[in-house]
Amino acid sequence: AVVSTQSTGYIVDLGTNGADGKRKTTLTLKGIDDAKFAESYTCGFKYPETEKYTDTIQVHVRVATVDQAKQYVHTNANFKITCDFVGKEKPSAVKWSRKASGSTDATPITSEVTDFGLELLKDNTQAILTKSKPASADDGEYTCAFEFTESPAVKGSAKTDIVVALLQLPQHALSPIN
């Protein structure tokens, strides 16, 4: 029989001994997108004698959120995406990318791309991407990914869709009024 302990935040499956003599115990964290779970966890086994075995892991919770899941903007209007990092760590950098509508590949957005504005604020926990006078070619999925010097393979990222609508004025609106 599997014995477990649980609370509103976790379940500990105390496990059973395997045929190889090893015991497997599982810690399951609920709602891992909550930064409060970013801690060190230690699992310990103590046997009737004086033997004690422990192992410790560090759990990183890196969550990013965007201010809007989808934005509709007109040409010649600006758009702004705000991406916030939620966690106990301080990001070292942020990278933006855009996947064009209908494409499978994302293109990095860098400071060399002059028609985008990039800002990193609040101790690197807030990233803002702006675009002046977008065109229909700017449609797509934009992703911000916060990066870290410690455990760099684990990123906090968020995505938003930008739909740029072409605003076409009626022909008579372009003519002088008599």
C-alpha positions in Angstrom: 0.0 0.0 0.0 1.2 3.5 -0.8 1.1 5.9 2.1 1.0 9.6 1.4 0.9 12.9 3.2 -0.7 15.9 1.7 -1.6 19.6 2.2 -3.0 22.3 0.1 0.5 22.8 -1.5 2.0 19.4 -1.8 1.7 15.6 -1.7 4.4 13.3 -0.4 4.1 9.7 -1.6 6.2 7.8 0.9 6.6 5.0 -1.6 7.6 1.4 -1.3 10.8 -0.6 -1.4 11.6 -1.9 -4.9 12.9 -5.3 -5.8 16.4 -3.8 -6.0 16.2 -2.7 -2.4 15.8 1.0 -3.3 13.0 3.1 -2.0 11.3 5.6 -4.2 9.6 8.6 -2.5 7.9 11.3 -4.6 7.2 15.0 -3.7 4.5 16.6 -5.9 4.1 20.3 -5.6 0.7 21.7 -6.5 0.4 25.0 -8.3 4.1 25.2 -9.1 3.6 28.5 -10.8 3.5 30.1 -7.4 6.9 31.5 -6.4 6.5 30.4 -2.8 7.6 26.9 -3.9 11.1 28.1 -4.9 13.0 26.6 -2.0 15.3 23.8 -1.2 13.7 20.4 -0.4 15.4 17.6 1.5 14.4 14.0 1.5 15.7 11.9 4.3 15.6 8.2 5.2 16.5 6.9 8.7 17.0 3.3 9.4 16.6 1.7 12.9 20.4 1.7 13.3 22.3 4.9 13.0 22.2 5.1 9.2 20.6 8.2 7.7 20.5 9.1 4.0 19.5 12.5 2.6 19.3 14.2 -0.7 18.5 17.9 -1.3 17.2 19.5 -4.5 16.6 23.2 -5.3 13.3 24.0 -7.0 13.3 27.1 -9.2 10.0 28.7 -10.0 10.3 31.1 -12.9 7.0 32.5 -14.2 6.4 35.4 -16.5 3.2 37.1 -17.3 2.1 39.6 -20.0 -0.4 42.4 -19.6 -2.7 41.1 -22.4 -3.0 37.7 -24.0 -4.0 39.3 -27.3 -3.8 42.8 -28.6 -5.4 44.3 -31.7 -3.8 47.4 -33.0 -4.2 49.6 -36.1 -1.4 50.6 -38.5 0.1 53.9 -37.4 -0.9 53.2 -33.8 1.7 52.1 -31.3 1.6 48.8 -29.4 3.3 48.0 -26.1 3.8 44.7 -24.4 4.6 44.6 -20.7 6.1 41.3 -19.4 6.6 40.8 -15.7 8.7 38.1 -14.0 7.3 36.6 -10.8 9.8 34.8 -8.6 12.3 35.0 -5.8 15.3 35.3 -8.1 16.6 38.3 -10.1 16.8 37.8 -13.8 20.1 38.7 -15.5 18.5 39.5 -18.9 15.4 39.2 -21.1 15.2 38.1 -24.7 12.3 38.9 -27.0 11.3 37.0 -30.1 8.5 37.1 -32.7 7.0 34.3 -34.6 5.2 35.7 -37.7 1.7 34.6 -38.3 1.8 31.2 -40.1 5.5 30.6 -39.4 7.0 28.0 -37.2 10.3 29.8 -36.5 10.8 32.7 -34.1 13.0 35.6 -34.9 15.0 37.3 -32.1 14.2 41.0 -31.5 17.4 42.8 -30.5 18.4 46.4 -29.8 19.8 46.4 -33.3 16.3 46.3 -34.6 15.7 50.0 -34.5 11.9 50.1 -35.0 11.3 48.3 -31.7 11.8 49.8 -28.3 13.2 47.6 -25.6 13.2 48.5 -21.9 14.2 46.4 -18.8 12.9 47.9 -15.5 12.3 47.1 -11.8 15.6 45.3 -11.1 15.3 43.3 -14.4 11.8 41.9 -13.4 9.8 43.9 -16.0 10.4 44.0 -19.7 8.6 46.3 -22.1 8.6 46.0 -25.9 7.1 48.8 -28.0 6.6 49.3 -31.7 5.7 52.6 -33.4 3.6 52.5 -36.5 3.3 48.7 -36.9 2.5 47.2 -40.3 0.6 44.1 -41.1 3.9 42.3 -41.3 4.3 42.8 -37.5 1.4 40.4 -36.8 2.5 37.4 -34.8 3.3 35.8 -31.5 5.7 37.8 -29.3 7.6 36.0 -26.5 9.6 37.4 -23.7 12.0 35.0 -21.9 13.8 36.0 -18.7 17.3 34.6 -18.3 19.3 33.8 -15.3 23.0 33.3 -14.5 22.2 30.4 -12.1 20.6 27.4 -13.8 20.4 29.2 -17.2 18.5 26.3 -18.9 15.4 27.1 -16.9 13.7 30.3 -18.1 10.6 32.2 -17.2 8.7 33.0 -20.4 5.4 34.4 -21.5 3.7 34.8 -24.9 1.2 37.2 -26.4 -0.4 37.6 -29.8 -0.3 40.9 -31.6 -2.8 41.3 -34.5 -2.1 44.4 -36.6 -5.2 45.5 -38.5 -4.8 47.6 -41.6 -6.9 50.8 -41.3 -8.0 51.9 -44.7 -9.8 55.2 -45.0 -12.6 55.6 -47.6 -11.4 57.2 -50.8 -13.6 60.2 -50.3 -12.0 61.0 -46.9 -8.7 61.6 -48.7 -10.2 64.2 -51.1 -10.5 67.9 -50.2 -13.9 69.0 -49.1 -15.5 71.6 -51.4 
